[in-house]
């Protein structure tokens, strides 16, 4: 999996294509990985991708967690770290339909991005054995003579490199903009605020 910050470019791109809440997308895109930390600490013998990396778990519990984290943690924390308007952040992170859809799409983006680069995928759990779903990119790399574990590592290195370059590209593109932190962590807040009681996202 990409380390959580490297899911960011996917979220940023979605927010530019469709009118979603960027904070909801960002938090949703990293929230499934909290189970990895939990499993590493308390159940190290288990695979680190389980319930929150399934569509059933991610789109229900994962979305719920993302909504709470966005509203109660992201909203008050980010203006303290970066030069972001607190009022706009609070307005964007209010719990409403826009935030729910954004968090859900963020979680979905995480699951989609993870699928091609893992040697097992619990996306269709409990209906399909996760170890029967090998990511297509891992399978392609394995055809070059790597075993499955090595193919997984190589695939992850490639994805990490690509998404790190994209992340740096986004930062460098906006580096001279005085509102760069708002653009990168809040998104088009004025559009979101003016869409008032936040109808469903526009596609």
N, C-alpha and C positions, 0 to 999 in steps of 0.2 A: 504494500500500500504506500502511496505517497505519505510522507510525514504530514500531519494535519495542516501546517501552514501552506503546503504545496497544493492543497485542494482549492486554495483561494482563486487562482486564475480562472478556473472553471466557473466559480460563483460570480466573479466579476464579469466574465463574458456573458453569462445568463442575464445579469442585471442590465447589461447594455442592449441585449436583444429584446428583452421583454420587461415590462414595468413591474418588477418585483422589488421587495425590500432587501437591499444589499445586506444589512445586518442579519436578517433572517436566513438568507442564503449562506452567508459565511458560517454562522453558528450551526445551521443544519448540516453543512458539508463536513464539519469536523466531529459532530456529536457521536456518530457511531463508534469512533475510535476510543471513547471513554471506556468501552467494555474491554478493549485490549489491555489498558492499564490495570483495570480491575482483575482481569484474568491472569495477567503476568504476576501480580502480587499475591492473589489468594488461591488461584488454581493453575499453577504453572504447567501442570501436566496436560491441560486441555488446550485444544486449538484456540488461538486468540481472536478468531472471527466466528461469532456464533449468532445469538439472537438479534442483536442490533444491526447485524449485517445481512439479515434476511428481509425480504419485502414486508413480511407480516410484522416483524418486530421493529424494523426501522421506520416504517411509515406510520406506526401507531405510537409505541413507547418512545421511539427516537424523536419523532416530531413533537410529542408532548414535552420531552426534556429540552429540546431546542427552543421551544417557545418560552419556557421558564427561564432558561439561561440567557436568552436574548433580552428579555424584559428586565430580569432582576440582577444580572451580572454584566452583560455586554453594555447595556444602556448607561449605567452609572460609571462603569470603569473606563470606557474608551475616551470620553471627554477629559478625564483626568490625565490620561497618558498622552493624548494627542490634542492639538489645538482644534477641537471640534465644538460646534455650537450645541450646548447641552439641551436647549429647548427642541431643536430639530431632531436630535438623537432620541429624546424621550418620545416625541411625536411619532417618529418612524418606528420605534420599538413598542408602541402600544399594542396590547393584545387585541387583535381584530382579525377579520378574514384575510386581509393582505398578509399579515404576519404569519398566520397559519399556513397559507398557501406557499409563502416564501420558505418557511422552515421545512415544509414537506418536500418542496422541490430541491432544497439544499441537501436533505438526506438522500433523496433519489439520485442527485448528481454524484454523491459519494459512492453509492452502490454501483452506479453505471461505470464510474471511473475505476473502481476497484476490480470489476469483473474481468477485464482482459489480462490483468497482471498478477493473478493469484493461481497457485497450483490446486486450490480447492475454493469453492464458492458456496456459501450457505444461503444464497439468494432465494432459492425455492424451498428452503426448509419450512415445514417438516415433510414435504411431499417428495423431495428428491435428495438423495444422499449428497452432501456437499462435496465429497471427494470424487464424485462422478462428473462434476462440473469444473473442468480445468480451463483456465483462462485461455482464450485463443492466442494471445501474444506469447504466453508461456509455451503453448504447444508448438508455435512456429519456431521459437528459439530452441526448443528441445530437438527439433528436426535437424539442427546444425550439429548435433552430437552431444549436447549437454544432457545430464540427467535432470529430472524434474526440479529438484531443489536448486541446482545451479542455474537452470533456465529461469526460475523464479527470481533469483538474485540479479541475474543479468537484465531481465526485463525491468525490474524495479530500478536499477541504476539508470537505465535509459529513460524511463518515465521521470525519475527525479531530476535528471539533468535537463530534460525538455521543459518541465514545469518550473524549475528554478530560473531558467533563462526567460521564460514568459513573465514570471513574477518580477524579475529585475527589469525587464522591458517596461512593464507597467509603471514601476517606480520611477525609472529614468524618464519616461514619457511625461510624467506629471511633476517632475522634481522642481521645476521653476514656477509652477502654478502655486500662488499663495494659499489656495484652497485644496492643496494636494491631499492632505490627510482626510478632509471631509469627503473628497471624491473617492478615495481608496477604501474608507471604512464606513462611510455613511451612504455614499452613492448619490443619486439624484434626489436628494431629500426634499427639495422644494416641489418636485413633481409628486412625490409621495404624500407630502403634507397637503398639497392643494387638491389631491384626489379624494379628500376628506372621506369620511367614514368608510374609507377604503373599501371600495368595491373589489371584486375579484380582479386578479392581475390581467393586464391586457396582453394579448398575444399578437 
